[in-house]
Structures are given as structure tokens and as C-alpha cells.
Amino acid sequence: TLSVAVNAVVGGSPLDNLTFHGSALRTGWYENETILNTTNVRPATFGQVGALAAPAGMPALGKVYAQPLYVTNETAADGQPHNLVIVAGAAAQIYAFDETTRVVVWHHGFTDPANGIRQQLWSDSGCPDINPDDGIVGTPVIDRTRDALYVVVATMENGVAFTRLHAI
């Protein structure tokens, strides 16, 4: 289960977070932040709003090393706009959850066990710091102008290791 604090400022407006630390500089500094301040960032109005997890019967996320992303007003396959929390897991799975309902809006998996495709394990990559799965560990990047999410995924395909950049 992943706990995420999202849009928990009362009366606040959502802000897209499309890459690691929110900008191409990866500093984590939001120079245009106008909502968060010492008056409204306190336990009563800011913090965890819920927990996210892959639903029963769907592939597990695995550990989450990547920063969850946030996309506002994204039209999904159901034709409705959603504010999405996008979570990529080390088990080579990506889930987009509706911010309000926490229901899965879409899911993309990069494994196919029936065809010999699985996420890499730490023993495959030789990196014991990322244990046990090594499928997606970096934060994806979203390009709204191209309507694409880019992510690097490490898989084992019939015993051969691959690391690929995917656009979905």
C-alpha cells in the first residue's frame, strides 16, 4: 500500500507534477507556488488523504522508488476528465488512480509471465540496494503536448536482460 499526500490544501487548486521534483531542473522548488504557506500547511489541512494499492486480481506494484506524478484534468478512456495520481512500481507496473475516488483509471504492465517476460530482480542486475524487484525505479516523465508518459523499464525476456525507454 502506498500513502500519498495529494491536493490536501483546503480550497487549493491542483498543480500538475509531471516529472521528478516537478521541473526540468529537478530541484523540487516550485517558484510559482502561491497556495502553500505557513498558515495552511498544518496537520488539520495538509497531509495524507488516503492510501493507494493495486486492486485484488491485478498485478502488484512492488516497491515504489519513483516519485508519484500528478496530472490534472486528464481525459481517460471513459471520456471523463480525471485528476490522476500516477504511480510506477518496481514490479514493472504503472497505475493511474483517480485522485478523488482512488479507483484505477488505467494500468499498464510491462510483464508477461506466460511469454517469459518478467521484471528484473536485483539478482539479475547485481544491485542489492534495490530488492527484490528492479523493474521501474526511476520517475517517469509526462509530456502533455504529446499526450505521452515516458518510462525506463528493466525486464528479463526469456533469460535475456533488457532496459528500454517506453512511451505510453
N, C-alpha and C positions, 0 to 999 in steps of 0.2 A: 504494500500500500504506500502511495506517495502522498505526502501532505504538501499542499501548495497554497501560498497566500496570493490571492488574485483579486484586484478591484475591490478591496475591502474598505476603502475610504468612503464613508457615508457621503452621498452626493457627488462623488468623484466621477470624472469621465475617464473611460478606458483609454489606454495608450498602447499601440502596437509595440511588441518587443520581438523583433524578427531575427535576432542574431545574439550571439554570446555577449552579455553585458549591454545589449541594446544599441550598439553603434559599431560602425566600421573600425573605430579606434580601440574597441574592446575595453574601454576604461571603466564602464559602469556608471559614469557621470552623465546624468540627464540634464543638459544645460537649459532645456526649455521647460523643466519641471515647474509647474505653477500651483499644484494642488497639495502635495505633501509638505508639511511643515511641523514644527514642534507642537502646534495646537491640535492637529488632527491625527498625528501618528502617536497613538497611545493604545493600551490594551483594549479599551472599550470600543474603539472604532477601527482598529487596524490589526490584522493578523490572519491566522489560519481560518479559512472559511469552509473547509471540507477536505476530504481525502479522495484520491483518485486511485482506481485499480482496474486492471483488465477484468471484464465480466467473466463469470463462470462459463466455461466452454470455449473461451478464446485464448490464444497464446499469451503466456505471461510476459510482462515487460522485462523482467530481470532487474538487476540493479540499475539505478538511474544515475549516471555520471554527467550526462548532458544537462544543460540548463533548460528547463521547460520554456517554451515560447508562448507568446500570447498574440492572437490575431483578432482584430475587431471586425464585425460586420462582414463576415465571410459567407458567401452563399454556398451552401452544401448541396449534395445530390438530391436532398429533399426539396430544393428550391427555396428554402427559407434561410434568412441571414442568421448567423450564429457568431457569438464571441467565443473563440476557441482557445483552449489550453492544449498545446501540442507537446507530448512527452515521448522522447525516444529512449528506449531501453537497451541494455547490454545484451539482451536475448534477441537482438536484431528485429525489434518490433517498434512501430510508431503508432500512437493513438492520438486522436483529436477528440477532446472532450468538450461538450458544451459547458461554458462557464457556469451557467445558472443551474442546469439540471444535473450536471456531471455525467450525462449519458454519452456513450461513444457515438460520435457523429461519423467518423470514418477511422479505418485501421489499415495499415499497410505492413505486411510481414515480408521479410527477406529470406525466410527459411522454407524449405520444402522437404521434410524428412523422407517422404515416400520416394523422392528422386535423389536422395543422398546429399541434400543441401541443408546445412545447419550453421548456426553462428559459430565463430571461432571461440575456442576456450583458451584460458591462459596457458594451458599446456601446449596448445598449437602455436601460440605467438611467442612463448618464452617470457611473458610478462606477468610475474606473480603478483604484482600490485593490483591488477585488475582480475578479480577472481570471483566467480568461476567463468563468467561469460565475457567475451571481448567483441561482441557484435557491433554495437554502436556506443561509442564512448565520447565522441565529440559532439558539440552542439550543432544541430542543423542550421541552415540559413534559409530564410524565406524571401523570395523576390516577388513582391506583389504585382509588379508591372508585367512579369512573365507568368504569373499565377503558378509558381513552382516552388517546391521545397527541395533543397539540395542537402544530401547527407552522405557521409562516408560510412560504408558498412563492410565489416570483415566477416567473410564466410569461409566455410570448408565445403568444397563441392567434390564429392566422391574422392575424398582424401587429399585434394589439392587446395592450398590456401589462396584466397583472393581478397584483395582490398579494393573496393570500387567506389567511385563517386556516382550516386544515383540522383536523378531529378524526378520527382513525383508531383 
